[in-house]
Amino acid sequence: MAQLAQQVGASRVVVGRKIPHPCGDPSLPEQFDLKVREEIVTTALEALKTPVDAATVFRPSHTV
């Protein structure tokens, strides 16, 4: 979905996990899903604080 967001002109794009569950991964055990969701939200907050001049993609680490 990141490519679609860029095509429509979004200035900041935060990459999620999967199309049906962009803000988490219910196939993971609950504690790991929570970690993934925290990384996505943290990345989104950092994206909002980052000045950008053009479309910029932000990728959570998804260390889980």
Backbone hydrogen bonds in HBPLUS format (Angstrom, degrees):
<---DONOR---> <-ACCEPTOR-->    atom                        ^
c    i                          cat <-CA-CA->   ^        H-A-AA   ^      H-
h    n   atom  resd res      DA  || num        DHA   H-A  angle D-A-AA Bond
n    s   type  num  typ     dist DA aas  dist angle  dist       angle   num
A0005-ALA N   A0001-MET O   3.01 MM   4  6.31 161.0  2.04 155.5 160.4     1
A0006-GLN N   A0002-ALA O   3.03 MM   4  6.31 154.9  2.10 148.5 154.9     2
A0007-GLN N   A0003-GLN O   2.98 MM   4  6.23 152.2  2.06 145.6 153.5     3
A0008-VAL N   A0004-LEU O   3.06 MM   4  6.37 144.1  2.20 150.0 158.6     4
A0010-ALA N   A0005-ALA O   3.02 MM   5  5.50 163.9  2.04 159.1 154.0     5
A0009-GLY N   A0006-GLN O   3.09 MM   3  5.13 155.3  2.15 101.8 109.4     6
A0056-THR N   A0011-SER O   2.94 MM  45  6.05 147.4  2.04 131.3 139.5     7
A0013-VAL N   A0056-THR O   2.89 MM  43  6.14 157.8  1.93 163.5 163.8     8
A0058-PHE N   A0013-VAL O   2.65 MM  45  5.91 167.9  1.66 171.9 173.2     9
A0015-VAL N   A0058-PHE O   3.01 MM  43  6.34 162.4  2.04 169.1 174.2    10
A0017-ARG N   A0022-PRO O   3.31 MM   5  5.06 144.0  2.45 108.6 115.9    11
A0021-HIS N   A0018-LYS O   3.19 MM   3  5.23 129.6  2.46  99.1 112.6    12
A0028-LEU N   A0025-ASP O   2.99 MM   3  5.80 169.4  2.00 127.2 130.7    13
A0032-PHE N   A0029-PRO O   2.96 MM   3  5.51 126.9  2.25 115.9 129.4    14
A0033-ASP N   A0029-PRO O   2.96 MM   4  6.19 159.8  2.00 158.3 164.6    15
A0034-LEU N   A0030-GLU O   2.95 MM   4  6.14 158.3  2.00 151.3 156.7    16
A0035-LYS N   A0031-GLN O   3.27 MM   4  6.43 150.9  2.36 132.1 139.1    17
A0036-VAL N   A0032-PHE O   2.98 MM   4  6.30 157.1  2.04 150.0 155.6    18
A0037-ARG N   A0033-ASP O   2.95 MM   4  6.23 163.8  1.97 154.2 158.2    19
A0038-GLU N   A0034-LEU O   2.91 MM   4  6.15 155.9  1.96 148.9 155.8    20
A0039-GLU N   A0035-LYS O   2.97 MM   4  6.24 156.4  2.03 148.8 154.8    21
A0040-ILE N   A0036-VAL O   3.03 MM   4  6.34 155.4  2.09 150.6 157.0    22
A0041-VAL N   A0037-ARG O   3.02 MM   4  6.27 165.9  2.04 153.4 156.5    23
A0042-THR N   A0038-GLU O   2.88 MM   4  6.00 164.2  1.90 152.1 157.1    24
A0043-THR N   A0039-GLU O   2.92 MM   4  6.00 158.1  1.96 144.6 150.8    25
A0044-ALA N   A0040-ILE O   2.93 MM   4  6.17 152.6  2.01 145.2 153.0    26
A0045-LEU N   A0041-VAL O   2.94 MM   4  6.24 156.1  2.00 151.4 157.3    27
A0046-GLU N   A0042-THR O   2.99 MM   4  6.26 156.8  2.05 148.2 154.6    28
A0047-ALA N   A0043-THR O   2.86 MM   4  6.08 149.3  1.96 145.2 154.4    29
A0048-LEU N   A0044-ALA O   3.05 MM   4  6.36 150.3  2.14 145.5 152.3    30
A0049-LYS N   A0045-LEU O   3.24 MM   4  6.53 138.9  2.42 138.6 149.0    31
A0049-LYS N   A0046-GLU O   3.13 MM   3  5.12 127.6  2.42  94.5 108.2    32
A0050-THR N   A0046-GLU O   3.11 MM   4  6.26 120.2  2.49 140.3 155.2    33
A0050-THR N   A0047-ALA O   3.20 MM   3  5.14 147.4  2.31  97.7 107.3    34
